[in-house]
Amino acid sequence: MRRLRLTCLVVGAVTLASCGSSARSSDDAESLEHAMRVAEDGRITSEADLERLIDGLEHPSERIQRQAVRAIGRLERPGLHFLIQPLMRAPSPDVRAEAVTAFAQAALGIARPQAGTQQPVDVATFSEALLGRLDVEEHPDVVGVMCEALGHLPYRSAAQVSEVEAAIVETAAAPPEVGAASVVLGAAKGLESLLRLQAPLSEPSERTVTLLRSWVGNPVRDDGRDPARLDGFMADAAPRIRRLAFAALGVSRRLDRQSLEAALADEDPQVRRLAVVGLGSPDVDDVDDVDELLDRAGHDADAIVRVAAVRVQGSRGGPDACAALLRATDDESTHVALEAIDRLSACGREATPRLIALVTALPGADQPDGVWQRPAHAVAALARVAPDAAREHLEAFVSHPAWGVRAYSARAAAALGDRTTLEGLARDPDANVRQAGLRGLIDVAGHEADELYLEALGSDDYQVVRLAALALDGTERTDVVPALLSALDRLTAQRRDTSRDPRVAIIDRLAQLGSAEHADRLRPYVRDFDLQVAGRVASILRNWTGAVEQPAPTPLAAPAVPDPAELSDLANARARLTMARGGTFEFRLLVDEAPVTVARFARLARDGYYDGLTFHRVVPNFVIQGGSPGANEFMGDGPFLRDELGMRPHVRGAVGISTRGRDTGDAQFFIDLIDNPRLDHNYTVLGQVVSGMAVVDAVLEGDIIERVEILR
């Protein structure tokens, strides 16, 4: 039966409903959906798992077909393209759109081959199939998705890129009257990703450049569709098209004065931000009043534009830039002020009085709620321009009760070359401060501080252990290998997926410093629970002994996949985050698109996991990231979450899952502060902010999440 059904799927003239005994009653729909989620979450380890997804492809329910084809695409196995391709001809446009996205997602595996899998197809198989469908597809939403999908395939030649570029432009140049926005938006997304990803291979044609410039000025009229159904990521199609078009011109180095003027005057702050970034490009040579335009941007009503202006001014330097930076340190937006403070060192001693004024404003221990970020950034900048003045104030920062202040004192101490202070901070009770102290010691003392690096291997904080292992690169000490092995044993005994990064760092250092005499000690790790660890150890043993060692990992058990009742309970649910400094924001949970991720997040939230944690990473005009028990990139919840990638874009307010490689989510989440198309199809989107975005914009590094509630 399996061979018959697969044959039916491959033959384009045969409809799915006629393949074998594929018809399903609604009675078994829930059990099939659950079985498919289990198979997908396990990343298909048997033919039975694949059979469940094929069952879904053949099911009469459009919803189940979409789930099945999406799951196959998420595997990123190019060899399974033949399972997806027939659904690009399904009667339902929603199924066709999902299949197109899944088809392109599967193609990404060409550039990321997985261990133990073969790559029997190349990118031409995918581009030719999509181009063929583009010629006959009539539904505007599906046409738009096809243009986007064509844009992010992993091409290998300039000829392939040029062919696809021409097809997208031809499609966008004459969109249908109804649904024009979805066609042009898809084309803009496709061109932006194509020109960004393939810049080393090809330059855009003049026709493409002309089209992009026309979109910057006047992209497309509203197509009259229901904004509620569009759910926020299509409702603002026109400004998104302008953003994507301008970004595409920027990466192609084809910005001109007319496009810059149109973008600088745009009503959308994200377009104006991109225009300011464009002013800093060395490729813009026909604009002779950059300083005047930057000054205007520095007074823009929106902080994201002012942040961009500060960054460009800081990179340009000169008296006008220094005056603008000094003024920006008083900006009502702390993010703008911090960007300016970080760049003041380029102004030399002219910035010293202002930096001293900021440093002396450090809130004391009796002001636990005081905002410390401006003084903390200032002391690090002061250390670079006026070392003696910084030394006078450093102790107040080193001894401050807020760990964030002490972490910035380590940056100042590193700039001052103050090894004694760094050694003290490298033993701080807070792991993030220890990490900052160790990083400073690497620069200031090098291997003279090896004793501290060895001591740090005993930490329970993964970022500290990882940094210590990296710091021991090239050491001449003879007692390092036993310490590395001990740390490896200790972290492995915790049996946590999230220990991968420090353990890999330790193993890499063992490869450098160990020898065949340590082979027996390391050999058990070829059966480690982590495939990357087992594979690296097998390679090391082969290099040490010449014997072929096959990795045989025994993965950890994954958490239970949510059952239908749990997912039903989360339908139309929201997460409400209350911040300790005041304010709340809410985001809708996208349970249909990322069910396992949403369920994991909701379980942790209901258990109080996130209450009291922080937003430890704040990058203005990019993202804020939080949800780590250690307030850093490497401490999170395990086992790893599987990626649930799909059509949902990383627009402003999208909530994504942080990873360090495919399928390494540890329940840390981030919120997009701007549209971030480069994150699309790479990071799971589990939600979309629906209220309180101003609160999100105001989050500062170290801000505490008071509580997270799941609301029906």
C-alpha positions in Angstrom: 0.0 0.0 0.0 2.8 2.4 0.9 4.4 2.1 -2.6 1.0 2.5 -4.3 0.2 5.7 -2.3 3.6 7.2 -2.9 3.2 6.6 -6.6 -0.2 8.3 -6.6 1.4 11.3 -4.9 4.0 11.6 -7.6 1.7 11.5 -10.6 0.4 15.0 -11.2 -2.8 14.0 -13.0 -4.0 11.9 -10.1 -5.8 13.7 -7.3 -4.9 13.0 -3.7 -8.4 11.8 -2.9 -8.1 8.9 -5.3 -4.9 7.5 -3.9 -5.4 4.2 -2.1 -7.7 4.2 0.9 -7.0 7.8 1.7 -10.5 9.0 2.5 -10.9 9.8 6.2 -14.0 10.5 8.2 -14.1 13.5 10.6 -14.1 11.0 13.5 -10.4 10.3 13.2 -9.3 13.8 12.3 -8.2 14.7 15.8 -6.2 11.5 16.3 -4.5 11.9 12.9 -3.6 15.5 13.6 -2.1 14.5 17.0 -0.2 11.6 15.3 1.2 14.0 12.7 2.3 16.4 15.5 4.1 13.5 17.3 5.8 12.4 14.0 6.9 15.9 13.1 8.2 16.7 16.6 10.3 13.5 16.5 11.6 14.6 13.1 10.5 11.4 11.4 12.6 8.5 12.6 10.7 5.7 10.9 8.6 4.8 7.9 5.6 4.7 10.2 6.1 8.4 11.1 6.2 9.3 7.4 3.1 7.3 6.8 1.2 9.5 9.3 2.2 12.6 7.3 1.2 10.9 4.0 -2.2 10.1 5.7 -2.5 13.8 6.3 -1.6 14.7 2.7 -4.4 12.4 1.5 -7.0 13.5 4.0 -10.0 15.4 2.6 -9.7 18.1 5.2 -7.9 21.2 4.0 -6.7 22.0 7.5 -5.1 18.5 7.9 -3.5 18.7 4.4 -2.0 22.1 5.4 -0.6 20.6 8.6 0.9 17.6 6.8 2.6 19.5 4.0 3.9 22.1 6.4 5.4 19.3 8.6 7.2 17.7 5.6 8.6 21.1 4.6 9.9 21.7 8.1 12.0 18.6 7.9 14.2 20.4 5.3 14.8 17.2 3.4 15.1 18.0 -0.3 14.6 14.3 -1.2 10.9 14.5 0.0 10.0 17.2 -2.5 7.9 14.8 -4.5 5.5 14.5 -1.5 4.9 18.2 -1.4 4.8 19.1 -5.1 1.3 17.6 -5.9 -0.3 19.8 -3.3 0.8 22.9 -5.2 -2.0 21.9 -7.5 -4.6 21.3 -4.8 -8.1 22.8 -5.3 -7.8 25.0 -2.2 -5.6 28.2 -2.6 -4.7 28.0 1.1 -3.4 24.5 0.7 -1.5 25.5 -2.4 0.1 28.5 -0.6 1.1 26.2 2.3 2.6 23.7 -0.1 4.6 26.3 -1.9 6.1 27.5 1.4 6.8 23.9 2.4 8.4 23.2 -0.9 10.8 26.1 -0.6 11.5 25.2 3.1 12.5 21.7 2.0 14.9 23.2 -0.5 16.9 24.9 2.3 18.2 21.5 3.2 20.4 21.6 0.1 22.5 24.2 1.8 22.2 22.4 5.2 22.6 18.7 4.6 21.6 16.6 7.6 23.7 13.7 8.9 22.6 10.4 7.4 20.5 11.9 4.6 21.2 12.0 0.9 20.6 15.1 -1.3 19.4 13.5 -4.6 18.1 16.8 -6.0 19.6 20.3 -6.6 18.0 23.7 -6.4 17.0 23.7 -10.1 14.4 21.0 -9.3 12.7 23.5 -7.0 13.1 26.7 -9.0 11.9 25.0 -12.2 8.8 23.6 -10.5 7.9 26.9 -8.9 8.5 28.8 -12.1 6.3 26.4 -13.9 3.5 26.8 -11.4 3.9 30.6 -11.4 3.0 30.6 -15.1 -0.4 29.0 -14.4 -1.4 30.0 -10.9 -4.3 32.5 -10.9 -5.0 33.2 -7.2 -3.2 36.4 -6.1 -2.3 35.1 -2.6 -0.7 32.0 -4.0 1.1 34.0 -6.6 2.5 36.3 -3.9 3.7 33.3 -1.9 5.4 31.8 -5.0 7.3 35.0 -5.5 8.5 35.0 -1.9 9.4 31.3 -2.1 11.5 31.8 -5.2 13.4 34.6 -3.5 14.9 32.5 -0.7 16.0 29.3 -2.5 19.7 28.5 -2.2 20.8 29.2 -5.8 24.2 28.2 -7.1 24.7 30.3 -10.3 24.1 33.8 -11.6 22.0 32.4 -14.4 19.5 30.9 -12.0 19.3 34.1 -10.0 18.7 36.2 -13.2 16.0 33.9 -14.4 14.1 34.0 -11.1 14.5 37.7 -10.7 13.1 38.3 -14.2 10.1 36.0 -13.4 9.3 37.9 -10.2 9.5 41.3 -11.8 7.4 40.2 -14.8 4.7 38.9 -12.3 4.7 42.0 -10.2 4.7 44.4 -13.1 1.1 43.6 -14.1 -0.6 42.2 -11.0 -4.4 41.3 -11.2 -6.8 44.1 -10.3 -8.1 42.1 -7.3 -5.5 41.1 -4.8 -2.8 43.3 -6.2 -1.4 43.9 -2.7 -0.7 40.3 -2.0 1.1 39.9 -5.4 3.2 43.0 -5.0 4.0 42.2 -1.4 5.1 38.7 -2.3 7.2 40.0 -5.1 8.8 42.6 -2.8 9.6 39.9 -0.3 11.0 37.7 -3.0 13.2 40.4 -4.5 14.5 41.6 -1.1 15.6 38.1 -0.1 16.9 37.2 -3.5 19.0 40.4 -3.8 20.2 40.1 -0.2 21.1 36.4 -0.3 22.5 36.3 -3.8 24.4 39.6 -3.8 27.8 37.7 -4.3 26.3 35.9 -7.4 24.4 38.6 -9.3 23.4 42.2 -9.6 19.8 43.3 -10.2 18.7 44.3 -13.7 17.8 47.9 -14.6 14.2 46.8 -14.9 14.3 45.4 -11.4 15.9 48.6 -10.0 13.3 50.8 -11.8 10.4 48.7 -10.3 11.8 48.9 -6.8 12.3 52.6 -7.0 8.7 53.0 -8.2 7.5 51.0 -5.2 9.4 53.3 -2.8 7.5 56.2 -4.1 4.0 54.7 -4.8 3.7 51.0 -4.3 0.1 49.8 -4.6 -3.4 50.7 -3.8 -5.4 48.9 -1.1 -7.1 45.8 -2.5 -10.2 46.1 -0.4 -9.8 42.9 1.5 -11.0 42.4 5.1 -8.3 43.7 7.4 -9.4 41.4 10.3 -8.7 38.3 8.2 -5.3 39.6 7.4 -4.3 39.6 11.1 -1.9 42.5 10.9 0.8 41.1 8.7 -1.0 41.8 5.4 -3.2 44.7 6.5 -0.3 47.2 6.2 0.8 45.8 2.8 1.7 49.2 1.3 4.3 50.4 3.9 5.7 46.9 4.0 6.2 47.0 0.3 8.0 50.3 0.6 10.3 49.0 3.4 11.2 45.9 1.4 11.8 47.8 -1.8 14.0 50.3 -0.2 15.9 47.5 1.7 16.4 45.7 -1.6 17.8 48.8 -3.2 20.1 49.2 -0.3 21.6 45.7 -0.4 22.0 46.1 -4.1 23.9 49.4 -3.7 21.4 51.1 -6.0 20.0 53.8 -3.8 19.6 57.2 -5.5 18.7 60.7 -4.4 15.0 60.4 -5.4 14.5 57.2 -3.5 16.2 58.6 -0.4 14.1 61.8 -0.5 10.9 59.8 -0.9 11.8 57.5 2.0 12.9 60.3 4.3 9.5 61.9 3.8 7.5 58.7 4.2 4.7 58.6 6.8 6.0 55.2 8.0 8.8 55.4 10.6 10.3 52.1 9.5 10.8 53.5 5.9 12.3 56.6 7.3 14.6 54.5 9.5 15.8 52.6 6.4 16.4 55.9 4.6 18.6 57.1 7.4 20.6 53.9 7.3 20.9 54.5 3.6 22.5 57.9 4.3 25.3 56.1 5.9 26.0 54.0 2.9 29.3 54.7 1.0 27.4 54.0 -2.2 25.3 57.1 -2.0 27.4 59.7 -3.7 24.9 62.1 -5.1 23.7 63.5 -1.7 25.8 66.5 -0.6 23.7 67.5 2.4 23.9 64.3 4.4 24.7 66.2 7.7 21.6 68.4 7.2 19.4 65.3 6.5 20.9 63.5 9.5 20.2 66.5 11.7 16.6 66.4 10.6 16.4 62.7 11.3 17.8 63.3 14.8 14.7 65.3 15.6 12.3 62.8 14.1 9.1 62.1 16.1 9.9 58.3 16.2 12.7 56.9 18.3 13.6 54.2 15.8 14.5 56.9 13.3 16.6 58.8 15.9 18.4 55.6 16.9 19.4 55.2 13.2 20.5 58.8 13.0 22.8 58.4 16.0 24.4 55.3 14.6 25.1 56.9 11.2 26.4 60.1 12.9 28.7 58.1 15.1 30.2 56.3 12.2 30.7 59.5 10.2 32.5 61.5 13.0 33.4 65.1 12.9 32.3 68.2 14.8 28.7 68.1 13.6 28.4 64.5 14.6 29.8 65.1 18.1 27.4 67.9 18.7 24.5 65.7 17.6 25.7 62.8 19.8 26.1 65.1 22.8 22.6 66.4 22.3 21.2 62.9 21.9 22.4 61.8 25.3 19.5 63.8 26.7 17.0 62.2 24.4 13.7 61.3 26.0 14.1 57.8 24.7 16.7 55.9 26.7 17.5 53.7 23.7 18.5 56.8 21.7 20.6 58.1 24.6 22.4 54.8 25.1 23.3 54.7 21.4 24.7 58.2 21.6 26.6 57.4 24.9 28.2 54.3 23.4 29.6 56.4 20.5 30.8 59.4 22.4 34.3 58.0 22.8 34.8 58.9 19.1 34.6 62.6 20.2 37.6 62.3 22.5 38.0 64.6 25.5 35.2 66.8 24.2 32.8 64.2 25.6 34.4 64.0 29.0 32.3 66.5 30.9 29.0 65.0 29.7 30.2 61.5 30.4 31.2 62.4 34.0 27.8 64.0 34.5 26.2 60.8 33.4 28.5 58.6 35.5 27.8 60.6 38.7 24.0 60.1 38.2 24.4 56.4 39.1 21.5 55.5 41.4 22.7 54.2 44.8 21.9 51.0 46.7 19.0 52.9 48.3 17.4 53.3 44.9 16.8 49.7 43.8 14.4 50.8 41.1 16.7 53.5 39.7 17.4 53.4 36.0 21.1 52.5 35.8 21.6 52.0 32.1 22.8 55.5 31.1 25.5 55.8 33.9 26.6 52.2 33.2 27.1 52.8 29.5 28.8 56.1 30.3 31.4 54.6 32.6 32.5 52.2 29.8 32.7 55.1 27.4 34.5 57.3 29.9 37.2 54.7 30.4 38.0 55.0 26.7 38.3 58.8 26.5 39.4 59.8 30.1 40.9 56.9 31.9 41.9 58.8 35.0 38.4 60.2 35.5 37.0 56.7 35.0 39.2 55.2 37.6 37.9 57.8 40.1 34.4 56.5 39.7 34.9 52.8 38.9 34.6 51.5 42.5 31.0 52.7 42.8 30.1 50.6 39.7 32.1 47.5 40.8 30.4 47.4 44.2 26.9 48.3 42.9 24.0 45.9 43.9 22.6 45.7 40.3 24.4 43.0 38.4 24.0 44.9 35.2 26.0 47.8 36.6 28.8 45.5 37.7 28.8 43.8 34.2 29.4 47.2 32.6 32.1 48.0 35.2 33.9 45.0 33.7 33.9 46.6 30.3 35.3 49.8 31.8 38.0 47.8 33.6 38.9 46.0 30.4 39.3 49.4 28.6 41.5 50.6 31.5 43.6 47.4 31.5 42.7 46.9 35.2 43.5 43.3 35.7 43.0 43.3 39.5 39.4 44.6 39.1 38.7 42.1 36.4 39.9 39.2 38.5 37.6 40.2 41.3 34.6 40.5 38.9 35.5 37.1 37.4 34.6 35.7 40.8 31.4 37.7 41.2 28.3 35.8 42.6 26.4 36.6 39.4 27.3 34.5 36.4 26.8 37.4 33.9 29.3 39.5 35.8 31.7 36.6 36.0 31.4 36.2 32.2 32.1 39.9 31.7 35.1 39.8 33.9 36.5 36.7 32.2 36.0 38.3 28.8 37.9 41.3 29.9 40.7 39.1 31.3 41.1 37.3 27.9 41.9 40.7 26.4 44.0 42.1 29.2 45.8 39.1 30.6 45.5 36.3 28.1 46.9 33.0 29.4 48.3 34.7 32.5 44.8 34.3 33.8 44.5 30.5 33.0 44.0 29.7 36.7 40.8 31.7 36.7 39.6 30.0 33.4 40.2 26.6 35.0 38.3 27.7 38.1 35.4 28.9 35.8 35.1 25.4 34.3 33.5 24.5 37.6 30.6 26.9 37.1 27.0 25.8 36.6 26.4 28.6 34.2 26.8 27.4 30.6 28.0 30.7 29.2 30.8 30.9 31.8 31.9 27.3 31.2 31.8 27.8 27.4 33.9 31.0 27.6 36.4 29.4 30.0 36.9 26.6 27.5 37.4 29.1 24.7 39.8 31.1 26.8 42.1 28.0 27.3 42.7 27.9 23.5 46.5 27.5 23.1 47.4 27.2 26.8 50.7 25.6 27.7 49.5 24.3 31.0 49.7 20.5 31.5 46.8 20.2 34.0 44.0 21.4 31.7 42.8 18.1 30.2 41.7 16.6 33.6 39.8 19.8 34.4 38.1 19.7 31.0 37.1 16.1 31.3 35.8 16.7 34.8 33.7 19.6 33.6 32.4 17.5 30.7 31.4 14.7 33.0 29.6 17.1 35.3 27.6 18.9 32.7 26.8 15.6 30.9 25.4 14.2 34.1 22.8 16.9 34.1 21.4 15.4 30.9 20.2 18.6 29.4 20.0 19.4 25.7 20.9 23.0 26.5 24.3 22.0 27.7 25.4 21.4 24.1 27.3 24.7 23.6 29.6 24.5 26.6 30.2 20.7 26.1 31.1 21.2 22.4 33.5 24.0 23.5 35.1 21.6 26.0 35.4 18.8 23.4 36.9 21.1 20.9 39.5 22.1 23.5 40.2 18.4 24.3 40.7 17.8 20.6 43.5 20.5 20.7 45.1 19.6 24.1 44.4 15.9 24.5 46.0 12.9 22.9 45.5 9.1 22.3 46.1 8.5 26.0 42.7 10.1 26.7 40.8 8.0 24.2 39.4 5.5 26.6 38.2 8.3 28.9 36.4 10.1 26.0 35.1 7.0 24.2 31.8 6.6 26.1 30.7 10.0 24.6 30.2 8.4 21.2 26.9 7.2 22.8 26.0 10.7 24.2 22.5 11.9 24.1 23.5 14.7 21.8 24.2 13.9 18.1 26.7 16.8 17.8 28.6 15.8 20.8 28.7 12.1 19.8 29.8 13.0 16.3 32.6 15.4 17.4 33.9 12.8 19.8 33.9 10.1 17.2 35.9 12.4 14.9 38.4 13.1 17.7 38.9 9.5 18.5 39.5 8.7 14.8 42.2 11.4 14.7 43.8 10.2 17.9 43.8 6.4 17.3 43.0 5.9 13.6 40.1 3.6 14.5 36.7 4.3 13.0 34.2 5.2 15.7 30.6 5.4 14.7 28.5 7.9 16.8 25.5 6.1 18.4 23.6 8.8 20.3 20.7 8.0 22.6 18.5 11.1 22.6 16.7 12.4 25.6 13.0 11.9 25.9 11.0 14.9 24.5 8.2 16.5 26.4 4.7 15.2 25.6 3.3 16.7 22.4 0.1 18.7 23.3 -3.1 16.7 22.8 -6.2 18.1 21.1 -7.8 19.1 24.4 -4.7 21.2 25.4 -4.6 22.9 22.0 -8.3 23.5 22.0 -7.9 25.3 25.4 -5.2 27.5 23.8 -7.3 28.5 20.7 -7.6 32.2 20.5 -5.5 32.6 23.7 -3.3 35.5 24.5 -0.2 35.9 26.7 -0.2 39.0 28.9 3.2 40.2 30.2 3.3 42.6 33.1 6.6 44.4 33.6 8.1 45.2 37.0 8.8 48.8 35.9 5.2 49.2 34.9 3.1 48.5 31.8 1.7 45.4 30.2 1.5 44.1 26.7 -0.3 41.2 25.1 0.4 38.9 22.2 -1.9 36.5 20.5 -0.7 32.9 20.5 -0.5 31.3 17.1 -1.5 27.8 18.1 -2.5 26.7 14.6 0.9 27.6 13.2 3.2 26.6 16.1 1.2 24.3 18.3 4.1 22.5 20.1 5.9 25.8 20.7 2.8 27.6 22.0 1.9 24.7 24.3 5.4 24.6 25.8 5.3 28.4 26.3 1.9 28.3 27.9 2.8 25.4 30.2 5.9 27.3 31.4 3.9 30.5 31.8 1.2 28.8 33.9 3.9 27.2 36.1 5.4 30.6 36.8 8.6 29.8 34.9 8.9 33.3 33.4 7.9 35.3 36.5 10.8 37.3 37.7 13.0 36.6 34.7 14.4 39.4 32.6 14.8 40.8 29.1 18.6 40.4 29.0 19.2 41.3 25.4 17.9 44.6 24.0 19.1 45.7 20.6 17.3 48.8 19.4 15.9 48.6 15.9 16.1 44.8 16.0 14.8 42.7 18.9 14.4 42.4 22.7 15.0 38.9 24.1 14.1 37.4 27.4 13.0 34.3 29.3 16.4 32.9 30.5 16.8 31.8 34.1 20.4 32.9 33.8 19.6 36.2 32.0 21.9 35.1 29.1 21.9 33.4 25.8 22.9 30.0 27.0 20.7 29.2 30.0 17.2 28.1 29.1 14.6 25.3 29.4 15.2 21.9 28.0 14.8 19.6 26.1 15.2 21.6 22.9 12.1 22.8 21.1 11.8 21.8 17.4 11.5 24.7 14.9 8.0 25.2 13.6 8.7 27.4 10.5 6.1 28.5 8.1 4.4 31.4 6.4 4.2 33.7 9.4 6.7 36.6 8.9 8.9 38.4 11.3 7.2 41.8 11.2 7.2 44.4 14.0 5.6 42.8 17.1 6.2 39.2 16.0 7.2 37.0 18.9 9.8 34.4 18.0 11.8 31.6 19.7 15.5 32.2 20.1 17.8 29.4 18.8 21.5 28.7 18.3 21.0 26.5 15.2 18.1 24.4 13.9 15.8 22.8 16.5 17.6 24.3 19.5 14.9 26.5 21.1 15.1 26.6 24.8 11.9 28.6 25.5 13.7 32.0 25.4 11.7 34.3 23.2 12.3 37.6 21.4 10.0 40.3 20.0 10.7 42.0 16.7 11.0 45.8 17.1 11.0 46.3 13.4 10.3 44.1 10.3 13.1 41.6 10.2 12.7 39.7 6.9 16.1 38.1 7.3 14.6 36.0 10.2 11.8 34.7 8.1 11.8 30.9 7.6 14.6 30.6 10.2 13.0 31.3 13.5 9.6 30.1 14.8 6.9 32.7 15.2 4.7 31.8 18.2 2.8 35.0 18.6 2.0 38.6 17.4 1.7 41.6 19.8 -1.8 42.9 19.7 -1.6 45.6 22.4 1.0 47.5 24.4 3.7 47.8 21.7 4.8 51.0 23.3 5.7 49.1 26.4 7.7 46.7 24.3 9.6 49.6 22.8 10.4 51.0 26.2 12.0 47.7 27.6 15.6 48.2 28.8 18.3 45.7 29.3 17.8 43.9 32.6 14.1 44.8 32.9 12.2 42.2 34.9 9.1 40.3 33.8 6.8 40.4 36.8 4.5 37.8 35.5 3.2 36.1 32.4 -0.5 35.1 32.2 -2.3 33.0 29.6 -5.7 34.6 28.8 -8.5 32.9 26.9 
